[in-house]
Amino acid sequence: MTEENKDLELGDIITLDDENGEPLGDFEVLAMFDLNGKEYIALAEAVEDEEGEEDEEVDIFVFQVDGGEMVPLEEDEESTVYAKLNEVLEGIELIKEDK
């Protein structure tokens, strides 16, 4: 990852703004990965840990990181990026299971 993004770590909470500067909400960093020379970040809406809600579906948003800015994915790269994300998330789950 670039210098601007080295401060971000898994589990960090960031606030996203829309194009008008209005806050969209808080999002948790789920994964950061490189693919084909580009950097990507996966985010999910931050929720407080509540018991019994682990099976609830979570929307994951993936952005390309370009010059420190999060840029929406191009339509033609979505399937490749989400396939890589699945590999990354499976790796994170394996690490959690080992602990």
C-alpha positions in Angstrom: 0.0 0.0 0.0 1.1 3.6 -0.5 2.4 5.9 2.2 -1.0 7.6 2.5 -2.7 4.3 3.3 0.0 2.7 5.6 -1.8 4.3 8.5 -4.9 2.3 7.9 -5.1 -1.2 9.4 -7.7 -3.9 9.5 -10.5 -3.1 11.9 -10.0 0.7 11.7 -13.2 2.8 11.5 -13.3 5.6 8.9 -16.1 8.0 8.0 -17.0 8.3 4.4 -18.5 11.5 2.8 -20.6 11.7 -0.3 -19.6 14.0 -3.3 -21.2 16.9 -1.4 -19.2 16.4 1.7 -22.1 15.0 3.7 -21.2 12.1 6.0 -22.4 8.7 4.8 -21.5 6.9 8.0 -18.8 5.0 9.7 -17.2 2.0 7.9 -14.8 -0.7 9.1 -11.7 -1.7 7.1 -12.2 -5.4 6.4 -9.3 -5.9 4.0 -6.6 -4.1 2.0 -5.0 -5.8 -1.0 -3.1 -5.4 -4.2 -4.2 -6.8 -7.6 -2.7 -6.2 -11.0 -0.6 -3.3 -9.7 -3.6 -1.5 -8.2 -4.5 -1.1 -4.5 -8.0 -1.9 -3.1 -9.8 -1.5 0.2 -12.8 -3.4 1.4 -15.2 -1.7 3.8 -18.4 -2.7 5.7 -20.7 -0.5 7.7 -19.4 -0.3 11.2 -21.7 -1.9 13.7 -21.3 -2.4 17.4 -20.6 -6.0 18.5 -23.8 -7.5 19.6 -24.1 -11.1 20.6 -26.1 -13.5 18.4 -25.8 -11.4 15.2 -22.8 -13.1 13.6 -24.9 -14.8 10.9 -26.4 -11.5 9.7 -25.4 -10.6 6.1 -23.1 -7.6 5.7 -22.7 -5.4 2.6 -19.1 -5.1 1.6 -18.0 -2.1 -0.5 -14.7 -2.3 -2.4 -12.9 0.7 -3.7 -9.7 1.2 -5.7 -7.2 3.4 -3.8 -5.7 5.9 -6.3 -3.4 8.6 -4.9 -4.9 8.3 -1.4 -8.5 8.6 -2.7 -11.1 5.9 -2.8 -12.4 5.4 -6.3 -15.4 3.2 -7.3 -14.6 0.1 -9.2 -14.9 0.0 -13.0 -17.6 -2.4 -14.1 -15.2 -4.6 -16.0 -13.0 -5.2 -13.0 -15.6 -6.0 -10.4 -15.7 -9.8 -10.8 -11.9 -10.1 -10.7 -11.6 -7.8 -7.6 -14.4 -9.5 -5.7 -12.8 -13.0 -6.4 -9.5 -11.7 -5.0 -11.4 -10.2 -2.0 -12.9 -13.7 -1.3 -9.4 -15.2 -1.3 -8.2 -12.5 1.1 -11.2 -12.9 3.5 -10.8 -16.6 3.5 -7.1 -16.1 4.5 -8.2 -13.8 7.3 -10.7 -16.4 8.6 -8.0 -19.1 8.6 -5.8 -16.9 10.7 -8.6 -16.2 13.2 -9.3 -19.9 13.5 -5.7 -20.7 14.3 -5.6 -18.3 17.3 
